[in-house]
């Protein structure tokens, strides 16, 4: 890990929060549906944010895993 970047513990926390956010977003749209263009925009931006954060944290954990 980088000397100044987040450690493994913080990446694990970010991954867990991102996956929880994606799950809640999916459940909300599965239950209520997409009600208009603004709702679609929120879904896209939320999925991009939580998905990107989850992928980045998972990549950092995978790349710097202890052997």
Buried (B, 14 or more C-beta within 10 A) or exposed (E): EEEEEBEBEEBBEBBEBBBEBBEEBBEBBEEEEEEEEEBEEBBEEBBEBBBEBBEBBBEBBEEEEEE
